[in-house]
Amino acid sequence: MNGASSLIQSLLNAGVEVCFANPGTSEMHLVQAMDAEPAFRGILCLFEGVCTGAADGYARIAGKPAVTLLHLGPGLGNGIANLHNARRAASPIINLVGNHTLDHEALDAPLTSDIETLAKNVSSWIKTDSTAESLAADGLAALAAVMQKAPGSKGQIATLIIPADACWGPASMMAANVPVIPGIAKTNADLAQIVGRLTASSLILLDKDGLLPAAREAAAKIAKHVGCRVAMTAFPARIDSGPGSPVIERLPYFPEQVQKALQGVDHILLAGAGEPVSFFAYPETPSKLAPVGCALQVLAAGHEDVAGALQALMTELNAGSAAPDRYETAVFDVPTGKISTRGVATLIAQKMPEGSILCGDSGGGAAVLQPAQQSKAHTWLNLTGGSIGQGGPAAVGAAIAAPNTQVFALLGDGASMYTIQALWTQARERLAVITVIFNNQRYGILETEYLRLGVNEIGQHAGALFDLSEPSIHFADLASSLGVVGHRVDTCEAFQTVLDEALQRVGPTLIEVML
């Protein structure tokens, strides 16, 4: 047995079953070890950002890590954008990154780089000096690390940078299989003090495990009992919702909208969430968005037992019998005529099967969330870190984690091109993914941000940096070239027809919506 075999077998025995891979020469012994273990599922992705985004989507649905297999520093570098999103989502991921042997690294060969410095940006645990004998144990140490929730925004990503000789060198045994239990720190909040502070002008702000179904239920009952509001942050990692779920506000994106939403709030109770701050800094706009004089109080930090803390507070308040507002099933008018974002959102909400997974990204897909709340039970995966190109890869990972569930990737045209290679993996694995691309032939959010500078119009040269129409991208044709059935539609009737067909098809479909 060599080091690579001991690592892969040990991870498999510990319950890690999936690897999203884009390997190179330095990782061939790991590929050989995976070949000897068919239960360790290797999934080829044609770009490292698809590997890391898929691992993120997988972790959010499965609740456990997948492995990524990446080729030295450039491979890790290509995957960093979606590792950034995964870090913000606190998704457990184990990166296996090949490296030169120590003596070869000293020669400054072409692919030599400072991999550790790259990894520090997106990792809560890093190891660089494994040997063949230690590699299996190091792998399980990485597994233990990602299952421990880290404070703040450090995330739950482990990066094991593996010298090539640690893979090919002899190893005497696998690592002992020790069950890894997710570590959740208990909160030390003073419940009596919190009870005394909660009033009708309070806001309970939820994120992380504060949005688990039991936590949402407790928070909604507390808010109803007290007569205050309850909201979630703008970009939570995962929301399970639908008819019967308690109504929870969602803070908006732009800072002035958040400020308006928080008017009259003099106390914010943070349950898994941080202080409300602006996504970006703007001239003459405060970055901290809570009203002046508003008190911030922590019930539980994101790495703590947020659900347990909310349930304990509910008990302390004797609020268990409160009856919060809940989403009710609505009947929507069937949209007709020229296609629109709202029409597409309504049709997806109407047509999606019970329990569907919706993966958002930059673009019009966010419009689906509201009608979905009143349609069917579903799971929503958000773009957490603002690095676009996450939705398509996340859909790959979600479909691997939940193979009998319909998955939707809801993408802007610009965002989709960051990781369009995800379509190929969807086709190769015959995944139940319907990709909807809202094609307005521009970076719409950048136009919006530019106009927020106070200009009256977008000049020719500036506009060229937001324009995607010259040449225009034909996503349906692009999908077909990658093995995915592609359609281009410009009416609601046509969208409904191809969506019905896609829901009956085995394998992926792309629908390009011409706005």
KABELNOR-V332227 format. One record per residue. N is the residue number from 1. PHI is phi as a letter, one per 30 degrees, with the letter a starting at -180 (NA if undefined). D_FIRST is the distance of its C-alpha to the first C-alpha in Angstrom with 2 decimals. Layout:
BEGIN
n->N phi->PHI d_first->D_FIRST
n->N phi->PHI d_first->D_FIRST
END
This chain:
BEGIN
n->1 phi->NA d_first->0.00
n->2 phi->c d_first->3.81
n->3 phi->d d_first->6.86
n->4 phi->d d_first->8.20
n->5 phi->d d_first->6.13
n->6 phi->d d_first->6.69
n->7 phi->d d_first->10.16
n->8 phi->d d_first->11.15
n->9 phi->d d_first->10.34
n->10 phi->d d_first->12.15
n->11 phi->d d_first->14.96
n->12 phi->d d_first->15.45
n->13 phi->d d_first->15.76
n->14 phi->d d_first->18.22
n->15 phi->j d_first->20.35
n->16 phi->d d_first->19.62
n->17 phi->b d_first->19.90
n->18 phi->b d_first->21.33
n->19 phi->b d_first->20.55
n->20 phi->c d_first->23.53
n->21 phi->b d_first->22.28
n->22 phi->b d_first->23.82
n->23 phi->d d_first->20.95
n->24 phi->b d_first->21.41
n->25 phi->e d_first->19.79
n->26 phi->d d_first->18.05
n->27 phi->c d_first->16.25
n->28 phi->d d_first->15.08
n->29 phi->d d_first->11.32
n->30 phi->d d_first->12.15
n->31 phi->d d_first->14.28
n->32 phi->d d_first->11.72
n->33 phi->d d_first->9.57
n->34 phi->d d_first->13.03
n->35 phi->d d_first->13.91
n->36 phi->d d_first->11.41
n->37 phi->b d_first->13.08
n->38 phi->e d_first->16.81
n->39 phi->d d_first->18.01
n->40 phi->d d_first->16.96
n->41 phi->d d_first->20.05
n->42 phi->c d_first->20.13
n->43 phi->b d_first->23.77
n->44 phi->d d_first->24.95
n->45 phi->b d_first->27.77
n->46 phi->d d_first->29.83
n->47 phi->a d_first->30.55
n->48 phi->d d_first->28.66
n->49 phi->d d_first->31.67
n->50 phi->d d_first->31.12
n->51 phi->e d_first->27.49
n->52 phi->d d_first->28.69
n->53 phi->d d_first->31.85
n->54 phi->d d_first->30.08
n->55 phi->d d_first->27.71
n->56 phi->d d_first->30.96
n->57 phi->e d_first->32.68
n->58 phi->d d_first->29.77
n->59 phi->d d_first->29.67
n->60 phi->d d_first->33.46
n->61 phi->c d_first->33.53
n->62 phi->d d_first->30.39
n->63 phi->i d_first->30.71
n->64 phi->b d_first->26.99
n->65 phi->d d_first->24.84
n->66 phi->c d_first->23.24
n->67 phi->c d_first->20.86
n->68 phi->c d_first->22.19
n->69 phi->c d_first->20.17
n->70 phi->b d_first->22.48
n->71 phi->c d_first->22.77
n->72 phi->h d_first->23.71
n->73 phi->d d_first->27.16
n->74 phi->e d_first->29.18
n->75 phi->d d_first->26.91
n->76 phi->d d_first->27.22
n->77 phi->e d_first->30.89
n->78 phi->d d_first->31.54
n->79 phi->c d_first->30.24
n->80 phi->d d_first->32.16
n->81 phi->e d_first->35.35
n->82 phi->d d_first->33.85
n->83 phi->d d_first->31.69
n->84 phi->d d_first->35.12
n->85 phi->d d_first->36.37
n->86 phi->d d_first->33.36
n->87 phi->d d_first->33.90
n->88 phi->d d_first->37.52
n->89 phi->d d_first->36.60
n->90 phi->h d_first->34.22
n->91 phi->d d_first->31.55
n->92 phi->d d_first->28.05
n->93 phi->b d_first->25.63
n->94 phi->c d_first->22.23
n->95 phi->c d_first->22.12
n->96 phi->c d_first->18.88
n->97 phi->c d_first->20.38
n->98 phi->d d_first->18.72
n->99 phi->b d_first->20.18
n->100 phi->d d_first->20.58
n->101 phi->d d_first->19.13
n->102 phi->e d_first->21.72
n->103 phi->d d_first->23.28
n->104 phi->d d_first->23.60
n->105 phi->e d_first->25.10
n->106 phi->d d_first->27.76
n->107 phi->d d_first->28.93
n->108 phi->h d_first->30.13
n->109 phi->d d_first->28.66
n->110 phi->e d_first->30.26
n->111 phi->c d_first->27.85
n->112 phi->d d_first->27.77
n->113 phi->a d_first->29.29
n->114 phi->d d_first->29.53
n->115 phi->d d_first->27.10
n->116 phi->d d_first->27.57
n->117 phi->d d_first->31.31
n->118 phi->d d_first->30.92
n->119 phi->d d_first->28.67
n->120 phi->e d_first->31.19
n->121 phi->d d_first->33.68
n->122 phi->b d_first->31.80
n->123 phi->b d_first->29.28
n->124 phi->c d_first->29.85
n->125 phi->b d_first->26.48
n->126 phi->b d_first->24.69
n->127 phi->b d_first->21.86
n->128 phi->b d_first->21.27
n->129 phi->c d_first->19.53
n->130 phi->d d_first->15.96
n->131 phi->c d_first->13.45
n->132 phi->e d_first->9.68
n->133 phi->d d_first->10.20
n->134 phi->c d_first->12.96
n->135 phi->d d_first->12.00
n->136 phi->d d_first->11.39
n->137 phi->d d_first->14.55
n->138 phi->d d_first->16.35
n->139 phi->d d_first->15.85
n->140 phi->d d_first->17.45
n->141 phi->d d_first->20.05
n->142 phi->d d_first->20.90
n->143 phi->d d_first->21.30
n->144 phi->d d_first->23.55
n->145 phi->d d_first->25.51
n->146 phi->d d_first->26.37
n->147 phi->d d_first->27.60
n->148 phi->c d_first->30.05
n->149 phi->d d_first->33.23
n->150 phi->c d_first->34.27
n->151 phi->d d_first->37.96
n->152 phi->i d_first->40.06
n->153 phi->c d_first->38.52
n->154 phi->d d_first->35.21
n->155 phi->i d_first->33.34
n->156 phi->b d_first->29.98
n->157 phi->c d_first->27.61
n->158 phi->c d_first->24.47
n->159 phi->b d_first->23.16
n->160 phi->c d_first->19.75
n->161 phi->c d_first->20.09
n->162 phi->c d_first->16.72
n->163 phi->e d_first->16.82
n->164 phi->e d_first->15.09
n->165 phi->d d_first->13.33
n->166 phi->d d_first->11.82
n->167 phi->d d_first->10.05
n->168 phi->d d_first->9.04
n->169 phi->d d_first->8.60
n->170 phi->d d_first->5.97
n->171 phi->b d_first->5.59
n->172 phi->d d_first->6.71
n->173 phi->a d_first->7.50
n->174 phi->d d_first->8.96
n->175 phi->d d_first->12.50
n->176 phi->d d_first->15.38
n->177 phi->d d_first->17.13
n->178 phi->c d_first->20.53
n->179 phi->e d_first->23.11
n->180 phi->c d_first->24.40
n->181 phi->c d_first->28.16
n->182 phi->e d_first->30.14
n->183 phi->c d_first->32.06
n->184 phi->b d_first->35.75
n->185 phi->d d_first->38.17
n->186 phi->d d_first->41.54
n->187 phi->d d_first->44.66
n->188 phi->c d_first->47.37
n->189 phi->d d_first->50.15
n->190 phi->d d_first->53.63
n->191 phi->d d_first->54.53
n->192 phi->d d_first->58.15
n->193 phi->d d_first->58.58
n->194 phi->d d_first->57.05
n->195 phi->e d_first->59.32
n->196 phi->d d_first->62.27
n->197 phi->c d_first->61.37
n->198 phi->d d_first->60.76
n->199 phi->b d_first->63.81
n->200 phi->d d_first->64.79
n->201 phi->c d_first->64.15
n->202 phi->d d_first->60.50
n->203 phi->b d_first->57.50
n->204 phi->c d_first->54.15
n->205 phi->c d_first->51.48
n->206 phi->c d_first->48.13
n->207 phi->a d_first->44.70
n->208 phi->h d_first->41.00
n->209 phi->d d_first->40.82
n->210 phi->d d_first->44.61
n->211 phi->c d_first->44.49
n->212 phi->d d_first->42.56
n->213 phi->e d_first->45.01
n->214 phi->d d_first->45.86
n->215 phi->d d_first->46.37
n->216 phi->e d_first->48.57
n->217 phi->d d_first->50.60
n->218 phi->d d_first->51.23
n->219 phi->d d_first->52.13
n->220 phi->d d_first->54.52
n->221 phi->d d_first->56.22
n->222 phi->d d_first->56.61
n->223 phi->d d_first->58.17
n->224 phi->d d_first->60.50
n->225 phi->d d_first->61.55
n->226 phi->d d_first->62.28
n->227 phi->i d_first->63.69
n->228 phi->c d_first->61.42
n->229 phi->c d_first->59.05
n->230 phi->b d_first->55.30
n->231 phi->b d_first->53.27
n->232 phi->c d_first->49.77
n->233 phi->d d_first->48.68
n->234 phi->d d_first->48.99
n->235 phi->b d_first->45.30
n->236 phi->d d_first->43.40
n->237 phi->d d_first->39.83
n->238 phi->b d_first->40.52
n->239 phi->b d_first->43.72
n->240 phi->c d_first->44.01
n->241 phi->b d_first->47.64
n->242 phi->k d_first->50.29
n->243 phi->e d_first->53.45
n->244 phi->j d_first->53.73
n->245 phi->d d_first->51.66
n->246 phi->d d_first->53.66
n->247 phi->d d_first->55.13
n->248 phi->b d_first->53.47
n->249 phi->d d_first->54.83
n->250 phi->b d_first->52.60
n->251 phi->d d_first->53.52
n->252 phi->d d_first->54.38
n->253 phi->d d_first->52.91
n->254 phi->d d_first->55.74
n->255 phi->d d_first->56.89
n->256 phi->d d_first->60.53
n->257 phi->d d_first->59.55
n->258 phi->d d_first->57.53
n->259 phi->e d_first->60.50
n->260 phi->d d_first->62.80
n->261 phi->d d_first->60.51
n->262 phi->c d_first->60.50
n->263 phi->e d_first->64.27
n->264 phi->i d_first->65.76
n->265 phi->d d_first->62.51
n->266 phi->c d_first->62.98
n->267 phi->a d_first->59.82
n->268 phi->c d_first->56.25
n->269 phi->c d_first->53.82
n->270 phi->c d_first->50.26
n->271 phi->b d_first->47.76
n->272 phi->i d_first->44.37
n->273 phi->c d_first->46.29
n->274 phi->c d_first->47.25
n->275 phi->e d_first->50.71
n->276 phi->d d_first->52.10
n->277 phi->b d_first->51.94
n->278 phi->d d_first->52.69
n->279 phi->d d_first->49.90
n->280 phi->b d_first->51.45
n->281 phi->d d_first->54.21
n->282 phi->b d_first->57.61
n->283 phi->e d_first->60.83
n->284 phi->i d_first->63.14
n->285 phi->b d_first->60.72
n->286 phi->d d_first->59.11
n->287 phi->d d_first->55.33
n->288 phi->d d_first->55.62
n->289 phi->c d_first->57.09
n->290 phi->d d_first->58.22
n->291 phi->e d_first->62.03
n->292 phi->e d_first->63.61
n->293 phi->i d_first->63.86
n->294 phi->d d_first->61.30
n->295 phi->d d_first->59.33
n->296 phi->c d_first->55.56
n->297 phi->b d_first->54.03
n->298 phi->c d_first->50.36
n->299 phi->d d_first->49.63
n->300 phi->a d_first->45.86
n->301 phi->d d_first->43.65
n->302 phi->d d_first->41.06
n->303 phi->d d_first->38.16
n->304 phi->c d_first->40.16
n->305 phi->d d_first->41.01
n->306 phi->d d_first->43.57
n->307 phi->d d_first->44.05
n->308 phi->d d_first->44.62
n->309 phi->d d_first->47.06
n->310 phi->d d_first->49.05
n->311 phi->d d_first->49.29
n->312 phi->d d_first->50.42
n->313 phi->d d_first->53.04
n->314 phi->e d_first->54.21
n->315 phi->d d_first->54.74
n->316 phi->e d_first->56.50
n->317 phi->d d_first->58.86
n->318 phi->h d_first->59.34
n->319 phi->c d_first->58.58
n->320 phi->d d_first->56.60
n->321 phi->c d_first->59.53
n->322 phi->d d_first->60.12
n->323 phi->c d_first->60.17
n->324 phi->d d_first->58.73
n->325 phi->d d_first->59.43
n->326 phi->b d_first->56.96
n->327 phi->d d_first->56.27
n->328 phi->c d_first->58.28
n->329 phi->d d_first->57.70
n->330 phi->c d_first->59.88
n->331 phi->c d_first->61.25
n->332 phi->c d_first->61.05
n->333 phi->d d_first->63.39
n->334 phi->d d_first->61.69
n->335 phi->d d_first->61.77
n->336 phi->b d_first->63.39
n->337 phi->i d_first->64.35
n->338 phi->e d_first->62.81
n->339 phi->d d_first->59.25
n->340 phi->b d_first->58.68
n->341 phi->e d_first->55.87
n->342 phi->d d_first->57.61
n->343 phi->d d_first->58.06
n->344 phi->d d_first->54.40
n->345 phi->e d_first->53.40
n->346 phi->d d_first->55.80
n->347 phi->d d_first->54.60
n->348 phi->d d_first->50.91
n->349 phi->d d_first->51.83
n->350 phi->d d_first->53.94
n->351 phi->c d_first->51.56
n->352 phi->d d_first->48.12
n->353 phi->d d_first->46.73
n->354 phi->e d_first->46.55
n->355 phi->i d_first->43.45
n->356 phi->d d_first->42.78
n->357 phi->c d_first->40.67
n->358 phi->c d_first->42.54
n->359 phi->c d_first->40.73
n->360 phi->c d_first->43.21
n->361 phi->a d_first->43.35
n->362 phi->d d_first->46.25
n->363 phi->k d_first->49.11
n->364 phi->d d_first->51.23
n->365 phi->e d_first->48.61
n->366 phi->e d_first->49.61
n->367 phi->d d_first->52.81
n->368 phi->d d_first->51.01
n->369 phi->e d_first->50.31
n->370 phi->d d_first->53.91
n->371 phi->d d_first->54.78
n->372 phi->d d_first->51.37
n->373 phi->e d_first->52.32
n->374 phi->c d_first->55.22
n->375 phi->c d_first->53.56
n->376 phi->b d_first->50.39
n->377 phi->e d_first->47.54
n->378 phi->a d_first->44.93
n->379 phi->b d_first->42.28
n->380 phi->c d_first->42.88
n->381 phi->c d_first->40.20
n->382 phi->c d_first->41.92
n->383 phi->d d_first->41.37
n->384 phi->d d_first->40.81
n->385 phi->c d_first->40.56
n->386 phi->i d_first->43.02
n->387 phi->d d_first->40.62
n->388 phi->d d_first->41.56
n->389 phi->j d_first->39.24
n->390 phi->c d_first->37.48
n->391 phi->d d_first->39.04
n->392 phi->d d_first->37.52
n->393 phi->d d_first->33.88
n->394 phi->e d_first->34.51
n->395 phi->d d_first->35.85
n->396 phi->e d_first->32.63
n->397 phi->d d_first->30.61
n->398 phi->d d_first->33.31
n->399 phi->d d_first->33.38
n->400 phi->d d_first->29.63
n->401 phi->d d_first->30.06
n->402 phi->b d_first->33.23
n->403 phi->d d_first->33.10
n->404 phi->c d_first->36.41
n->405 phi->c d_first->38.35
n->406 phi->d d_first->40.52
n->407 phi->c d_first->39.60
n->408 phi->c d_first->42.05
n->409 phi->c d_first->41.41
n->410 phi->c d_first->44.75
n->411 phi->b d_first->44.85
n->412 phi->d d_first->47.37
n->413 phi->d d_first->47.59
n->414 phi->d d_first->46.71
n->415 phi->d d_first->43.78
n->416 phi->d d_first->42.29
n->417 phi->d d_first->42.04
n->418 phi->d d_first->39.63
n->419 phi->b d_first->36.84
n->420 phi->d d_first->38.39
n->421 phi->d d_first->35.01
n->422 phi->e d_first->34.31
n->423 phi->d d_first->36.53
n->424 phi->d d_first->34.20
n->425 phi->d d_first->31.31
n->426 phi->e d_first->33.86
n->427 phi->d d_first->34.81
n->428 phi->e d_first->31.34
n->429 phi->c d_first->30.37
n->430 phi->h d_first->33.94
n->431 phi->d d_first->34.45
n->432 phi->d d_first->37.70
n->433 phi->b d_first->38.82
n->434 phi->c d_first->42.41
n->435 phi->c d_first->42.80
n->436 phi->c d_first->46.34
n->437 phi->c d_first->47.24
n->438 phi->d d_first->50.52
n->439 phi->c d_first->51.79
n->440 phi->c d_first->54.66
n->441 phi->h d_first->53.75
n->442 phi->a d_first->53.53
n->443 phi->d d_first->51.75
n->444 phi->d d_first->54.13
n->445 phi->d d_first->52.97
n->446 phi->d d_first->53.54
n->447 phi->e d_first->57.05
n->448 phi->d d_first->57.69
n->449 phi->d d_first->56.45
n->450 phi->d d_first->58.53
n->451 phi->d d_first->61.67
n->452 phi->d d_first->61.07
n->453 phi->d d_first->61.96
n->454 phi->j d_first->65.54
n->455 phi->d d_first->66.09
n->456 phi->d d_first->68.13
n->457 phi->a d_first->66.28
n->458 phi->c d_first->63.18
n->459 phi->d d_first->64.14
n->460 phi->d d_first->63.20
n->461 phi->d d_first->60.65
n->462 phi->d d_first->59.06
n->463 phi->e d_first->59.06
n->464 phi->d d_first->57.21
n->465 phi->d d_first->54.21
n->466 phi->c d_first->54.13
n->467 phi->d d_first->55.03
n->468 phi->c d_first->52.55
n->469 phi->c d_first->55.18
n->470 phi->b d_first->55.49
n->471 phi->d d_first->53.67
n->472 phi->d d_first->53.11
n->473 phi->c d_first->49.68
n->474 phi->c d_first->49.70
n->475 phi->d d_first->46.83
n->476 phi->d d_first->47.41
n->477 phi->d d_first->46.97
n->478 phi->d d_first->43.95
n->479 phi->d d_first->42.37
n->480 phi->d d_first->43.13
n->481 phi->d d_first->41.45
n->482 phi->c d_first->38.24
n->483 phi->j d_first->38.42
n->484 phi->c d_first->40.26
n->485 phi->d d_first->43.75
n->486 phi->b d_first->46.09
n->487 phi->b d_first->49.66
n->488 phi->c d_first->52.24
n->489 phi->b d_first->55.00
n->490 phi->b d_first->58.09
n->491 phi->b d_first->59.78
n->492 phi->d d_first->58.92
n->493 phi->d d_first->59.69
n->494 phi->d d_first->57.21
n->495 phi->d d_first->54.51
n->496 phi->d d_first->55.11
n->497 phi->d d_first->54.91
n->498 phi->d d_first->51.58
n->499 phi->d d_first->50.13
n->500 phi->e d_first->51.13
n->501 phi->d d_first->49.49
n->502 phi->d d_first->46.27
n->503 phi->d d_first->46.09
n->504 phi->c d_first->46.26
n->505 phi->d d_first->43.72
n->506 phi->d d_first->40.08
n->507 phi->j d_first->38.19
n->508 phi->d d_first->39.32
n->509 phi->b d_first->42.79
n->510 phi->c d_first->44.30
n->511 phi->b d_first->47.93
n->512 phi->c d_first->49.61
n->513 phi->c d_first->52.60
n->514 phi->d d_first->55.29
n->515 phi->d d_first->57.10
END
